[in-house]
Amino acid sequence: MLEQPDEPKAGAPDWMVTFADLMSLLLTFFVLLLSFANMEVVKFKSAVGSIQNALGLKSVFELSDTPSGKEILEHENENEGSGEAEVQQQIVDELERILQQAGLEGSGTAKVGKRGVVLQLQGDLLFASGEAAISSKALPVLDALSAYVASQSRFVDIIGHTDDVPIATAVYPSNWELSAARAGQAVRYLSEKGVKPFRMRAIGQAHTVPVSENSTLEGRANNRRVEFVFVADVETPESANLEELSQSADSSDGAAKQ
């Protein structure tokens, strides 16, 4: 009777453990050699440039020396990182200049917020109490602001805020309708002055985002405000489609008038 062969051991054979240790040591050895080696930068640039040309990936930026880990590489996108901070500061400076020329330094502030640059105007400057019609004393600053916004490529969110005093009229049943109407009036005015409509949004937040306590007259006055938020300079597919629709609508109107 033939003897049954022995059952093979479970798992990898014994020699595999030694082989794996050897491969790990070799890998570590070659990594150390590479880290200690001096790369010939000229040959490296030439080789990378040839590959980029062959693949059609040649960059307008020159390839710098091999990073040593001690230097910060410049980011190619000027609207991010430190470049974005500089752009935002330029917007703040321009908005402060607009306020100063209109003599309204005490009625508005410009600062950098979480979503972008925020121009905050007191609601009493723009609107009468309980109303959404733009006051005549606010027209100079809105005219200058509309010209500046029209010259920019950034999107602007116009946000209306109120205090927590309830309002209940036939036109505005609550502060929600009042804040949204005020933001809408500001958007409409800037649109009539040449700002592209697709670059603006009217938002009403009522009394939900106060900047001061509503327990005092001064605090409630601070909460009644309109904010112009210059958000990031990023064009989304939706905005591009809206721009195309806007341009086609303008051309259709021109053809109809002819």
Backbone torsions as a table, in degrees:
resi	resn	phi	psi	omega
1	MET	NA	132.0	-177.0
2	LEU	-72.4	141.7	177.7
3	GLU	-77.5	142.1	177.9
4	GLN	-74.1	135.4	178.5
5	PRO	-65.5	153.2	178.6
6	ASP	-67.0	144.9	176.6
7	GLU	-69.6	131.9	178.0
8	PRO	-66.7	150.1	179.2
9	LYS	-70.0	147.8	178.0
10	ALA	-72.2	149.1	177.4
11	GLY	86.0	-170.4	-177.8
12	ALA	-72.7	154.3	177.3
13	PRO	-67.2	164.1	-175.1
14	ASP	-62.6	-36.9	-176.3
15	TRP	-67.5	-19.6	-178.1
16	MET	-65.5	-34.3	-179.9
17	VAL	-64.5	-45.6	179.2
18	THR	-64.2	-40.9	179.7
19	PHE	-63.7	-41.5	179.4
20	ALA	-64.7	-39.6	176.7
21	ASP	-62.3	-40.6	179.4
22	LEU	-63.2	-43.3	179.2
23	MET	-64.0	-38.4	178.5
24	SER	-64.5	-42.5	178.8
25	LEU	-65.1	-40.8	178.1
26	LEU	-64.3	-42.0	178.8
27	LEU	-61.3	-45.3	178.4
28	THR	-61.5	-39.4	-179.6
29	PHE	-62.7	-45.4	-178.5
30	PHE	-70.9	-33.0	175.1
31	VAL	-63.6	-41.3	177.0
32	LEU	-64.5	-41.7	177.6
33	LEU	-59.8	-43.1	-179.5
34	LEU	-65.2	-39.2	-178.6
35	SER	-69.0	-28.8	179.9
36	PHE	-88.9	-12.0	-175.2
37	ALA	-76.5	151.0	174.3
38	ASN	-97.8	112.7	-178.0
39	MET	-77.8	134.6	176.8
40	GLU	-78.2	104.8	-171.0
41	VAL	-63.7	-40.5	-177.3
42	VAL	-61.3	-47.2	179.5
43	LYS	-66.1	-36.6	179.2
44	PHE	-64.0	-44.1	178.3
45	LYS	-61.5	-43.9	-178.9
46	SER	-62.3	-43.0	-179.1
47	ALA	-65.9	-45.3	-179.5
48	VAL	-65.4	-40.9	178.8
49	GLY	-62.4	-39.7	178.4
50	SER	-63.9	-40.4	179.2
51	ILE	-66.1	-43.2	-179.8
52	GLN	-63.4	-41.4	178.1
53	ASN	-63.8	-40.2	-178.6
54	ALA	-66.0	-35.2	-178.3
55	LEU	-92.8	-1.7	-178.8
56	GLY	71.6	30.6	-177.4
57	LEU	-114.0	22.8	-177.6
58	LYS	-62.4	126.1	-178.0
59	SER	-92.1	152.8	176.4
60	VAL	-74.3	-13.7	-179.8
61	PHE	-93.6	137.7	178.3
62	GLU	-75.3	144.1	178.6
63	LEU	-74.4	123.7	-178.7
64	SER	-83.1	176.4	177.7
65	ASP	-63.3	161.5	-178.4
66	THR	-59.8	126.3	-179.3
67	PRO	-61.9	137.8	179.1
68	SER	-99.3	-2.4	-178.6
69	GLY	88.3	0.5	-178.9
70	LYS	-109.5	-5.0	-177.4
71	GLU	-121.1	149.3	177.2
72	ILE	-94.8	121.7	-179.8
73	LEU	-74.9	142.4	178.4
74	GLU	-71.9	134.0	179.8
75	HIS	-79.9	139.0	-177.0
76	GLU	-72.2	-26.3	-178.2
77	ASN	-88.7	111.0	-176.2
78	GLU	-72.4	-11.8	-179.0
79	ASN	-95.4	11.3	178.6
80	GLU	-125.0	160.9	177.6
81	GLY	64.3	-135.0	-177.7
82	SER	-66.2	-30.4	178.4
83	GLY	-63.7	-40.8	178.0
84	GLU	-64.9	-38.5	178.6
85	ALA	-62.4	-39.1	178.5
86	GLU	-66.9	-40.9	178.7
87	VAL	-64.1	-43.3	178.9
88	GLN	-62.2	-39.7	178.7
89	GLN	-65.6	-36.1	176.4
90	GLN	-63.0	-39.6	178.2
91	ILE	-65.2	-42.7	178.3
92	VAL	-59.4	-45.7	-179.8
93	ASP	-61.2	-40.7	-178.8
94	GLU	-68.6	-40.6	179.0
95	LEU	-66.4	-38.1	176.5
96	GLU	-65.4	-35.8	176.9
97	ARG	-65.4	-38.7	178.0
98	ILE	-62.9	-44.2	178.2
99	LEU	-62.6	-41.6	-178.5
100	GLN	-66.1	-43.0	179.5
101	GLN	-64.4	-31.4	178.3
102	ALA	-84.7	-2.7	-179.2
103	GLY	68.4	32.1	-175.2
104	LEU	-121.5	33.3	-179.4
105	GLU	-58.4	-34.3	-178.6
106	GLY	-83.5	-5.6	-177.7
107	SER	-108.8	3.7	-179.4
108	GLY	-160.4	157.8	177.7
109	THR	-139.1	151.6	175.8
110	ALA	-125.6	132.3	-178.3
111	LYS	-155.2	166.7	177.1
112	VAL	-91.8	123.0	179.0
113	GLY	-110.0	-169.2	-177.5
114	LYS	-68.9	-34.4	-175.3
115	ARG	-100.7	-2.0	-177.8
116	GLY	146.1	-160.9	179.3
117	VAL	-83.4	133.2	-176.0
118	VAL	-116.7	121.6	169.6
119	LEU	-100.3	118.3	-176.1
120	GLN	-110.9	119.0	178.8
121	LEU	-113.6	138.7	178.7
122	GLN	-64.2	135.9	-178.8
123	GLY	-62.7	-32.5	179.7
124	ASP	-67.4	-21.6	176.0
125	LEU	-72.6	-39.3	-174.2
126	LEU	-88.3	-34.3	-171.4
127	PHE	-137.1	150.7	171.9
128	ALA	-76.5	162.7	-177.2
129	SER	-60.3	126.1	178.2
130	GLY	73.5	11.2	-177.6
131	GLU	-122.0	163.5	178.4
132	ALA	-122.5	5.7	176.3
133	ALA	-79.4	132.0	-176.8
134	ILE	-68.0	131.8	180.0
135	SER	-72.9	148.0	-178.7
136	SER	-66.0	-29.3	-179.1
137	LYS	-70.7	-14.3	179.2
138	ALA	-92.8	-8.3	-174.8
139	LEU	-63.8	-40.4	179.8
140	PRO	-59.2	-44.4	-178.7
141	VAL	-71.0	-34.5	177.8
142	LEU	-69.8	-34.5	177.0
143	ASP	-64.6	-46.2	178.4
144	ALA	-66.0	-37.8	179.7
145	LEU	-67.1	-40.6	179.7
146	SER	-64.9	-38.1	177.7
147	ALA	-64.6	-38.9	179.7
148	TYR	-70.4	-43.7	179.9
149	VAL	-62.7	-39.7	-179.6
150	ALA	-64.1	-28.0	-179.7
151	SER	-82.8	-9.4	-178.3
152	GLN	-99.6	163.9	176.9
153	SER	-106.4	5.3	-176.5
154	ARG	-83.9	153.3	173.8
155	PHE	-81.2	148.3	-177.2
156	VAL	-128.6	122.3	172.4
157	ASP	-96.4	124.9	178.6
158	ILE	-107.1	116.6	-170.0
159	ILE	-118.0	126.2	176.5
160	GLY	-96.3	136.5	179.6
161	HIS	-128.9	150.6	176.2
162	THR	-129.6	173.8	170.2
163	ASP	-85.1	-172.5	-175.5
164	ASP	-94.7	9.9	177.0
165	VAL	-74.2	121.4	-176.5
166	PRO	-64.9	148.0	174.1
167	ILE	-127.7	139.6	-179.5
168	ALA	-147.8	89.9	177.2
169	THR	-121.6	173.7	-179.9
170	ALA	-65.5	-32.1	-178.2
171	VAL	-86.5	-40.8	-176.6
172	TYR	-124.4	94.6	-179.2
173	PRO	-64.6	-23.2	-179.9
174	SER	-153.5	175.7	178.9
175	ASN	-66.3	-21.5	177.1
176	TRP	-62.2	-49.2	-179.8
177	GLU	-65.1	-37.9	-179.1
178	LEU	-66.5	-46.5	-178.9
179	SER	-65.4	-39.4	178.8
180	ALA	-67.1	-38.9	179.4
181	ALA	-65.2	-39.5	179.2
182	ARG	-66.4	-42.7	176.8
183	ALA	-63.6	-39.7	178.9
184	GLY	-64.6	-38.9	177.9
185	GLN	-63.8	-40.5	179.0
186	ALA	-65.6	-42.0	177.8
187	VAL	-62.4	-44.3	-179.2
188	ARG	-62.2	-40.5	-179.1
189	TYR	-64.8	-46.2	179.6
190	LEU	-65.0	-34.9	177.9
191	SER	-64.6	-40.6	178.7
192	GLU	-67.1	-22.0	179.8
193	LYS	-92.3	6.0	172.4
194	GLY	112.2	-0.3	177.8
195	VAL	-77.9	133.0	179.5
196	LYS	-61.0	126.4	-176.8
197	PRO	-59.3	-34.6	-175.6
198	PHE	-71.0	-10.2	178.6
199	ARG	-93.1	6.4	-178.3
200	MET	-128.6	151.4	173.3
201	ARG	-134.9	135.9	175.8
202	ALA	-98.8	124.8	-175.8
203	ILE	-130.8	131.2	175.1
204	GLY	-111.4	125.0	-178.4
205	GLN	-118.7	8.1	175.7
206	ALA	51.1	-129.3	-176.2
207	HIS	-103.8	14.6	-169.6
208	THR	-80.2	-15.2	-178.6
209	VAL	-126.8	70.7	-179.3
210	PRO	-74.7	152.6	174.2
211	VAL	-108.9	-9.3	178.1
212	SER	-142.8	168.8	176.4
213	GLU	-70.6	139.5	178.7
214	ASN	-86.3	8.6	-177.4
215	SER	-82.4	-10.7	-180.0
216	THR	-124.6	160.6	177.8
217	LEU	-64.1	-40.7	179.9
218	GLU	-65.6	-40.4	179.2
219	GLY	-64.9	-42.1	178.1
220	ARG	-65.5	-35.7	177.5
221	ALA	-64.6	-37.2	177.8
222	ASN	-67.4	-34.1	-178.8
223	ASN	-74.0	-27.0	176.3
224	ARG	-79.6	99.8	-172.5
225	ARG	-152.8	165.6	173.0
226	VAL	-127.2	130.2	-177.9
227	GLU	-112.8	136.9	174.1
228	PHE	-111.3	108.8	-174.5
229	VAL	-103.2	115.2	176.3
230	PHE	-87.3	99.0	-175.4
231	VAL	-83.4	178.1	-173.7
232	ALA	-57.3	148.5	-178.4
233	ASP	-83.3	71.6	-179.3
234	VAL	-128.0	125.5	-179.7
235	GLU	-96.9	115.4	-179.7
236	THR	-86.0	160.2	176.5
237	PRO	-57.2	-35.5	-180.0
238	GLU	-63.5	-42.5	-179.0
239	SER	-68.2	-36.0	178.0
240	ALA	-63.6	-41.0	177.9
241	ASN	-64.8	-39.3	178.6
242	LEU	-64.4	-37.7	178.7
243	GLU	-65.1	-41.3	178.3
244	GLU	-62.7	-41.6	178.4
245	LEU	-64.7	-39.0	179.3
246	SER	-64.2	-42.8	179.6
247	GLN	-66.5	-39.3	179.1
248	SER	-67.2	-35.1	177.6
249	ALA	-66.3	-40.7	178.3
250	ASP	-62.5	-43.0	179.9
251	SER	-66.2	-35.1	178.7
252	SER	-66.3	-41.4	179.1
253	ASP	-64.1	-40.0	179.6
254	GLY	-65.1	-40.0	179.8
255	ALA	-67.1	-36.6	179.5
256	ALA	-66.6	-37.8	-178.9
257	LYS	-69.5	-30.9	177.8
258	GLN	-69.9	NA	NA
